[in-house]
Amino acid sequence: MEKPFETYFGGKGSQGTYQAIINHIRPHQRFVEVFAGNATISRKMKRADENILIDLNPTVCERLVECMEGYKVVNQSGIEFLKNELINPSLLKTAYFIDPPYLMETRKSANQYEFELIPAEHEELLQVAVKLDNPNNDLLICTYPHDLYKDYLKGWFLYEYQSTTRGGLATEWLFMNYHESDITDLHDYTHLGGGHRERQLYRKKMKRWLENFGELPQLFQNQLLAELLKEHQIRREVMK
């Protein structure tokens, strides 16, 4: 899928960044990327039944429409869209990935977006996000370390990771309204692994296991699949 923009300030396209985020996204039917920008997470992750991209910048939205066929693009303030979600909640299991412009005082770069958020708008965003916190909604919010987010999202799980930016390595926070231990299944396993080496190792193992599986007699393949599914179901029941 073509990237809307070759480079995008604050995007999540660097190696290790989008993988870390996608590896924390649980299965869902509806995916909403708020402050979409280059829509890296949507582009790198398996599609949901319904996919929505939100951005206030009309130029960004035009490029998203051109490049992201089959995705609904909404030219609207992320905060206003989320407020509407409170009024008209979806019945579908929804995952919201919210990646607002980071607070000015946390940035290494002087670059700015055409549409920024002032501190009061960051507070408003967080107030709405907290209200959206319910069993039908998975929320993931990205930010650079800042007490404003830590205070508002107290009780949410905080995952910290290193991201490669134009200014060098940066620590980023990913807040989730569910604990890491609650992630017993992923929406997309493509990027599984804690780093490049681990991801490569998993791919090699998977390829070898599939080759070995393909060499088994058909009836034995069927039996093995049945046993694996049974064991998988038992483990899922235990984890509930």
Secondary structure, 3 states (H helix, E strand, C coil): CCCCCCCCCCCCCCCCHHHHHHCCCCCCCEEEEECCCCCHHHHHCCCCCEEEEEECCHHHHHHHHHHCCCCEEEECCHHHHHHHHHHCCCCCCEEEEECCCCCHHHCCCCCCCCCCCCHHHHHHHHHHHHHHCCCCEEEEEEECCCHHHHHHCCCCEEEEEEEEECCEEEEEEEEECCCHHHCCCCCCCCCCCCCHHHHHHHHHHHHHHHHHHHCCCHHHHHHHHHHHHHHHHHHHHHHC
